[in-house]
Amino acid sequence: MHDGSSKAGNGKAVLSISSHVVRGSVGNRAMVFAFQTLGLPVWALPTVVLPWHPGHGRSTRSVLQAEDLAAMADDIAASAFADEIGTVVCGYFGSADQVAVMADLIERLKRRNPALLHVCDPVIGDHGGIYVSDATAEAIRDRLLPLADLTTPNRFELSWLCGADLRDNNEIMEAALALGPARVLVTSAYSMLNGGTGNLFLSGSHALLAEHRHIEDAPKGTGDLLTALFTARLTEGHSEERCLQLATAAVFEIIARSARRSASEMMLEEDATSLVSPMALVQIRHLLHPVNRRGR
């Protein structure tokens, strides 16, 4: 894991690359809303378009062809507007070819602006298993992760990426350390609270666990939302601990409010104040960093 001191680049805009749903608050719908609510301009590039999240039932899935995506990438990279981009966030991909195209675009943007912040949310699967093709998952691992300054896998995804079972938070931290990016934020980490869940963050200087109570049947899209909120707070210049606290509290508050309404989707428009000024309390624990543990 290299030095985690990088911040967003010279531009302020976020290029957000992920799925788009017509109805709902997952993928780019969640991320774009969060970024804009926190005052960041967003360039939204869809990889897949669906009427709604597949978890709600059968839906038509339209995947943007790699050659069309490549043509758009060429337009973006060659444009004078590209200097506006300070951050690139990658989420869901519909094919391995799409991943290759976006990896090439990120490399071109980083050559143009070495301070560019690349955030890779490796949307591969969850406790139910992988829900992208093996080729797509491998392309995310082999092409995008090496370019990432921050990655935000869930525990299942980290386990798949490192090829090992992760039985406790020490094993999660060792896997995160070996993954490569300077900063790793792991959702669904092990909580020390009874009936809780946690987000574990590891950088060159911090090993932090943010905990809150687990809520059953949470709406989809919370991982997308957490990625966007944590990234946005980083671009604001907050400390890593403050970024973790604000992002975790906001997502927990959104989940809790959705549960009270028995809502199947996050209701971001109604709960926008939770994104800006979350009131929920989350516990932040300072864990022993793997590097320090080895030194004992």
C-alpha positions in Angstrom: 0.0 0.0 0.0 1.6 3.3 -1.1 1.2 6.7 0.5 -2.4 7.8 0.9 -1.9 11.5 0.8 -3.4 12.1 -2.7 -6.4 14.3 -2.9 -8.7 15.3 -5.7 -7.1 16.8 -8.8 -7.1 20.4 -10.0 -10.6 20.2 -11.3 -13.7 20.0 -9.1 -16.0 17.8 -11.3 -16.5 14.1 -10.7 -16.7 11.7 -13.6 -19.1 9.0 -12.3 -19.2 5.8 -14.3 -21.8 3.2 -13.4 -25.2 1.8 -14.1 -28.3 3.9 -14.6 -31.8 2.9 -13.5 -34.9 4.7 -14.7 -36.6 4.2 -11.4 -34.8 4.0 -8.1 -31.7 5.2 -6.2 -28.9 2.7 -7.1 -25.7 3.0 -9.1 -25.2 6.4 -10.7 -28.7 7.6 -9.6 -27.5 7.4 -6.0 -24.0 8.7 -6.6 -24.9 11.6 -8.8 -27.5 12.8 -6.3 -25.0 12.6 -3.4 -22.3 14.4 -5.2 -24.5 17.2 -6.4 -26.2 17.5 -3.0 -22.7 18.1 -1.5 -22.0 20.7 -4.2 -19.9 18.8 -6.7 -20.5 19.1 -10.4 -20.9 15.6 -12.0 -20.3 14.1 -15.4 -22.5 11.0 -15.4 -21.5 8.2 -17.8 -23.8 5.1 -17.9 -22.4 1.6 -18.5 -25.8 -0.2 -18.3 -29.4 1.1 -18.4 -32.2 -0.7 -16.6 -35.8 0.2 -15.8 -35.1 -0.6 -12.1 -32.8 -2.7 -9.9 -33.1 -6.4 -10.9 -33.9 -7.2 -7.3 -37.4 -5.8 -7.9 -38.1 -8.3 -10.7 -37.4 -8.9 -14.3 -36.1 -5.9 -16.2 -34.6 -5.2 -19.6 -30.8 -4.7 -19.4 -29.2 -2.5 -22.1 -25.4 -2.5 -22.1 -23.6 0.3 -23.8 -21.4 -1.2 -26.5 -17.7 -1.0 -25.8 -17.0 0.8 -29.1 -19.6 3.4 -28.3 -18.1 3.9 -24.9 -14.7 4.1 -26.4 -15.9 6.9 -28.8 -17.3 8.8 -25.8 -14.0 8.3 -23.9 -12.1 9.7 -26.8 -14.3 12.8 -26.8 -13.8 13.3 -23.1 -10.1 12.8 -23.1 -9.5 15.1 -26.1 -11.9 17.8 -24.8 -10.8 21.1 -23.2 -13.5 20.3 -20.7 -11.4 17.4 -19.4 -9.4 19.8 -17.2 -12.6 20.2 -15.1 -12.3 16.6 -13.9 -10.6 16.1 -10.5 -12.1 12.8 -9.6 -13.2 9.6 -11.5 -15.4 7.1 -9.7 -16.0 3.7 -11.3 -18.9 1.4 -10.2 -20.9 -1.2 -12.1 -19.7 -2.5 -15.5 -21.6 -4.6 -18.0 -18.7 -6.3 -19.7 -14.9 -6.7 -19.5 -14.5 -4.7 -22.7 -16.1 -1.7 -20.9 -13.6 -2.0 -18.1 -10.7 -2.0 -20.5 -12.1 1.2 -22.2 -12.5 3.0 -18.9 -9.0 1.9 -17.7 -7.6 3.4 -20.8 -9.5 6.7 -20.2 -8.3 6.9 -16.6 -4.7 6.4 -17.7 -5.1 9.2 -20.3 -6.8 11.6 -17.7 -4.0 10.8 -15.2 -1.3 11.7 -17.7 -3.1 15.0 -18.3 -3.7 15.6 -14.6 -1.4 13.5 -12.3 -3.3 14.7 -9.2 -6.5 13.1 -10.5 -8.2 10.9 -7.8 -9.5 7.6 -9.1 -12.0 5.7 -6.9 -12.8 2.1 -7.8 -15.9 0.6 -6.3 -15.4 -3.0 -7.5 -19.1 -4.0 -8.0 -18.7 -7.7 -8.4 -21.1 -9.4 -6.0 -22.2 -9.9 -2.4 -22.9 -12.7 0.1 -25.1 -14.3 -2.6 -22.2 -14.7 -4.9 -20.8 -13.0 -8.0 -23.3 -11.2 -10.2 -21.0 -10.1 -13.1 -19.2 -12.4 -15.4 -15.8 -13.8 -14.4 -14.2 -11.9 -17.2 -15.7 -8.6 -15.9 -14.6 -9.3 -12.3 -11.1 -10.2 -13.5 -10.8 -7.1 -15.6 -11.8 -4.9 -12.6 -9.2 -6.6 -10.5 -6.4 -6.5 -13.1 -7.1 -3.2 -15.0 -8.9 -0.8 -12.6 -7.6 -1.6 -9.2 -3.9 -0.9 -10.1 -5.0 2.6 -11.1 -7.1 3.3 -8.0 -6.2 5.7 -5.2 -9.2 4.5 -3.2 -11.3 1.3 -3.5 -14.5 0.5 -1.7 -15.3 -3.3 -1.8 -17.7 -5.0 0.4 -16.3 -7.9 2.5 -17.4 -10.5 -0.1 -15.7 -8.6 -2.9 -12.5 -8.1 -1.0 -12.5 -11.9 -0.3 -12.9 -12.6 -4.0 -10.3 -10.1 -5.0 -7.6 -11.5 -2.6 -8.7 -15.1 -3.0 -9.1 -15.9 0.7 -11.7 -16.2 3.3 -11.8 -13.2 5.7 -12.7 -14.5 9.1 -12.1 -11.4 11.2 -11.1 -7.7 10.8 -7.4 -8.5 11.1 -7.6 -10.7 8.0 -9.7 -7.9 6.3 -6.9 -5.4 7.0 -4.1 -7.8 5.8 -6.1 -8.3 2.5 -6.7 -4.6 2.2 -3.0 -3.9 2.7 -2.1 -6.3 -0.1 -4.7 -5.1 -2.5 -2.6 -2.1 -3.7 -4.6 1.2 -3.5 -3.5 3.7 -0.9 -6.9 3.8 0.7 -9.3 0.9 1.1 -12.8 1.2 2.6 -14.5 -2.2 3.3 -18.2 -2.3 3.9 -19.9 -5.1 5.9 -16.8 -5.5 8.1 -17.1 -7.3 11.5 -18.5 -5.2 14.2 -17.6 -5.3 17.9 -21.2 -4.2 18.7 -23.8 -6.9 19.3 -26.1 -6.8 16.3 -23.9 -4.3 14.6 -22.1 -3.9 11.3 -19.1 -1.9 10.4 -17.1 0.0 7.7 -13.4 -0.6 8.0 -11.0 1.9 6.5 -7.3 1.4 6.0 -4.7 3.8 4.7 -1.0 4.2 5.3 -1.6 6.0 8.5 -5.1 4.8 9.8 -7.0 1.7 10.6 -10.5 2.7 11.6 -13.8 0.9 12.2 -17.0 2.8 12.0 -19.9 0.8 13.6 -23.7 1.1 13.8 -26.5 -1.3 14.4 -27.4 -3.6 11.6 -30.8 -3.0 9.9 -32.4 -6.0 8.2 -33.7 -5.7 4.6 -31.8 -2.5 3.8 -32.6 -1.0 0.4 -30.2 -1.5 -2.4 -27.6 1.1 -3.4 -26.1 1.8 0.0 -22.6 0.8 -1.2 -22.9 3.2 -4.1 -24.0 6.0 -1.7 -21.2 5.4 0.8 -18.6 5.5 -2.0 -20.0 8.8 -3.2 -20.2 10.4 0.2 -16.8 9.3 1.4 -15.2 10.5 -1.9 -17.1 13.8 -1.7 -15.9 14.4 1.8 -12.3 13.6 0.8 -12.5 16.2 -1.9 -13.6 18.7 0.7 -10.3 18.2 2.5 -11.6 16.5 5.7 -9.5 14.1 7.7 -9.9 10.4 6.8 -11.5 9.8 10.2 -14.0 12.6 9.7 -14.8 11.4 6.1 -15.5 7.9 7.5 -17.7 9.3 10.3 -19.8 11.6 8.1 -20.3 9.1 5.3 -21.2 6.2 7.6 -23.6 8.3 9.7 -25.3 9.6 6.6 -25.8 6.1 5.1 -27.0 4.7 8.4 -29.5 7.5 8.8 -30.8 7.0 5.2 -31.2 3.2 5.9 -33.0 3.8 9.2 -35.4 6.3 7.7 -36.1 4.0 4.7 -36.8 1.1 7.1 -39.2 3.2 9.1 -41.2 3.9 5.9 -40.9 0.2 4.8 -39.5 1.7 1.6 -37.8 -0.6 -0.9 -35.6 2.2 -2.2 -33.5 4.9 -0.5 -35.6 8.1 -0.6 -32.7 10.4 -1.1 -34.7 13.4 -2.2 -36.7 13.4 1.0 -33.7 12.7 3.1 -31.2 15.0 1.4 -30.5 16.8 4.7 -29.1 13.5 6.0 -26.4 13.6 3.3 -25.3 17.1 4.2 -25.7 17.1 8.0 -26.2 13.6 9.4 -27.2 13.4 13.0 -26.9 9.6 13.6 -24.2 8.5 16.0 -21.6 6.0 14.8 -18.8 4.6 16.9 -15.3 5.0 15.5 -12.7 2.6 16.8 -9.0 3.0 16.2 -7.6 -0.5 15.3 -4.0 -1.6 15.4 -2.6 -1.1 11.9 -1.2 -4.3 10.4 2.2 -2.7 9.9 2.4 -1.9 13.6 1.1 -5.3 14.6 3.9 -7.0 12.7 6.4 -4.7 14.5 5.4 -6.1 17.9 
